[in-house]
Amino acid sequence: MQKGQVDLDRLDHRILEVLTSEGRLSVTDLAKRIGLSKSPTQARLKRLEAEGVIAGYQALVDPIRLGLDHVAFVEVKLSDTREAALRAFNGAVAQIGEIEQAHMIASNFDYLLKVRTRDMLAYRTVLAEKISTLPFVSNTSTYVAMQAVKETALGDVT
């Protein structure tokens, strides 16, 4: 088992599987779905939360219904990749609401960002006024998504 990894049994995995698809279930309904009584299900749920396996609960919002259907992936190359520069970049990225995801990448570029806006004009503004001005950005390359074929949360956790 890797450092920080939590040992989970079959029932723990079943709880996670049910909750990742139906997060609003009551403990009673969850207990019925996994085949346990309410008290042990609730104890397992509290343990999964306390150990950080379940990091929180949130509503999944459809960005298309909000008019945010323009998705771009941005490769970012930094001019400096020392630890202080990475921390500065990471902190600044966290402040930009249009950036849905940011991943440090082992490649010929340093980060891959997923950016969601309402249209190309809005994206160009985010790129010019926010992303390009992030600390240590030396250049960017943009790839515009034509269609989301699969977008899920964690999905199958078993």
KESETI-638140 format. One record per residue (C-alpha): x negated, y, z; residue in one letter. Coordinates in nm, 2 decimals. Each point is the difference from the previous one (the first is absolute). Example, Ala and Ser with C-alpha at 12.3 -4.5 7.8 and 13.67 -1.06 7.14 Angstrom:
BEGIN
-1.23; -0.45; 0.78; a;
-0.14; 0.34; -0.07; s;
This chain:
BEGIN
0.00; 0.00; 0.00; m;
-0.13; 0.35; -0.09; q;
-0.07; 0.27; 0.26; k;
0.32; 0.17; 0.09; g;
0.22; -0.27; -0.16; q;
0.28; -0.13; 0.22; v;
0.08; -0.37; 0.02; d;
0.35; -0.05; -0.13; l;
0.21; -0.32; 0.00; d;
0.28; -0.11; -0.24; r;
0.27; 0.19; 0.19; l;
-0.20; 0.32; 0.01; d;
-0.05; -0.02; -0.37; h;
0.38; -0.06; -0.04; r;
0.08; 0.31; 0.21; i;
-0.23; 0.21; -0.22; l;
0.14; -0.15; -0.32; e;
0.36; 0.08; 0.11; v;
-0.08; 0.35; 0.12; l;
-0.20; 0.10; -0.31; t;
0.31; -0.06; -0.21; s;
0.27; 0.10; 0.26; e;
-0.15; 0.24; 0.25; g;
0.33; 0.11; 0.15; r;
0.10; -0.34; 0.15; l;
0.10; -0.01; 0.36; s;
-0.20; -0.23; 0.22; v;
0.30; -0.23; 0.03; t;
0.03; -0.03; -0.38; d;
-0.38; -0.05; -0.03; l;
0.01; -0.28; 0.26; a;
0.27; -0.18; -0.20; k;
-0.20; 0.04; -0.32; r;
-0.32; -0.15; 0.15; i;
0.18; -0.27; 0.21; g;
-0.09; 0.12; 0.35; l;
0.21; 0.15; 0.28; s;
0.00; 0.38; 0.05; k;
-0.24; 0.02; 0.30; s;
-0.30; -0.19; -0.15; p;
0.06; 0.18; -0.33; t;
-0.01; 0.34; 0.18; q;
-0.31; -0.10; 0.19; a;
-0.18; -0.10; -0.33; r;
0.12; 0.33; -0.16; l;
-0.14; 0.20; 0.29; k;
-0.33; -0.19; -0.02; r;
-0.03; 0.06; -0.37; l;
0.06; 0.37; 0.06; e;
-0.24; 0.02; 0.29; a;
-0.28; -0.18; -0.19; e;
0.05; 0.24; -0.29; g;
0.11; -0.26; -0.25; v;
0.33; 0.19; -0.03; i;
-0.14; 0.36; -0.03; a;
0.35; 0.17; -0.01; g;
0.33; 0.02; -0.18; y;
0.10; 0.24; -0.28; q;
0.26; 0.05; -0.27; a;
-0.11; -0.08; -0.35; l;
0.10; 0.29; -0.22; v;
0.05; -0.03; -0.37; d;
-0.22; 0.28; -0.15; p;
0.17; -0.01; -0.33; i;
0.33; 0.10; 0.16; r;
-0.19; 0.30; 0.15; l;
-0.12; 0.10; -0.35; g;
-0.36; -0.12; 0.07; l;
-0.04; -0.23; -0.30; d;
-0.34; 0.11; -0.13; h;
-0.28; -0.22; 0.13; v;
-0.37; 0.05; -0.07; a;
-0.30; -0.20; 0.11; f;
-0.31; 0.22; 0.05; v;
-0.36; -0.13; 0.01; e;
-0.20; 0.24; 0.21; v;
-0.38; 0.01; 0.00; k;
-0.17; 0.19; 0.28; l;
-0.32; 0.19; -0.01; s;
-0.10; -0.13; 0.34; d;
0.09; -0.33; 0.16; t;
-0.17; 0.03; 0.33; r;
0.22; -0.07; 0.30; e;
0.07; 0.37; 0.09; a;
0.11; 0.07; -0.36; a;
0.23; -0.31; 0.00; l;
0.16; 0.11; 0.32; r;
0.06; 0.35; -0.13; a;
0.15; -0.14; -0.32; f;
0.22; -0.25; 0.19; n;
0.13; 0.27; 0.23; g;
0.08; 0.24; -0.28; a;
0.18; -0.27; -0.20; v;
0.22; -0.08; 0.29; a;
0.14; 0.36; -0.01; q;
0.13; -0.03; -0.36; i;
0.36; -0.12; -0.01; g;
0.00; -0.09; -0.36; e;
-0.28; -0.26; 0.05; i;
0.19; -0.32; 0.09; e;
-0.31; -0.22; 0.03; q;
-0.37; 0.05; 0.01; a;
-0.25; -0.28; -0.02; h;
-0.38; 0.00; 0.02; m;
-0.12; -0.21; -0.29; i;
-0.32; -0.20; -0.07; a;
-0.04; 0.11; -0.36; s;
-0.16; 0.27; -0.22; n;
0.25; 0.24; 0.17; f;
0.06; 0.04; 0.37; d;
0.37; 0.03; 0.06; y;
0.33; -0.09; -0.17; l;
0.29; 0.22; 0.08; l;
0.37; -0.07; -0.07; k;
0.17; 0.34; -0.06; v;
0.38; 0.05; -0.03; r;
0.16; 0.31; -0.13; t;
0.31; 0.10; -0.19; r;
-0.16; 0.06; -0.34; d;
-0.33; 0.06; -0.18; m;
0.00; 0.37; 0.07; l;
0.03; -0.06; 0.37; a;
-0.28; -0.26; -0.02; y;
-0.23; 0.24; -0.19; r;
0.06; 0.25; 0.29; t;
-0.08; -0.26; 0.26; v;
-0.31; -0.11; -0.19; l;
-0.13; 0.35; -0.05; a;
0.09; 0.16; 0.33; e;
-0.03; -0.29; 0.24; k;
-0.19; -0.31; -0.12; i;
-0.27; 0.19; -0.19; s;
-0.07; 0.22; 0.30; t;
-0.04; -0.29; 0.25; l;
-0.34; -0.01; 0.17; p;
-0.28; -0.15; -0.21; f;
0.21; -0.08; -0.31; v;
-0.23; 0.00; -0.31; s;
0.24; -0.13; -0.26; n;
0.34; -0.17; -0.05; t;
0.17; -0.22; -0.26; s;
0.37; -0.04; -0.02; t;
0.21; -0.29; -0.11; y;
0.38; 0.06; -0.03; v;
0.23; -0.30; 0.08; a;
0.27; -0.06; -0.26; m;
0.20; -0.25; 0.21; q;
-0.02; -0.15; 0.34; a;
0.02; -0.38; -0.06; v;
-0.05; -0.09; 0.37; k;
0.00; 0.22; 0.30; e;
0.05; -0.15; 0.34; t;
-0.10; 0.04; 0.36; a;
-0.21; -0.28; 0.15; l;
0.23; -0.27; -0.15; g;
-0.07; -0.36; 0.07; d;
-0.18; -0.02; 0.33; v;
0.00; -0.37; 0.04; t;
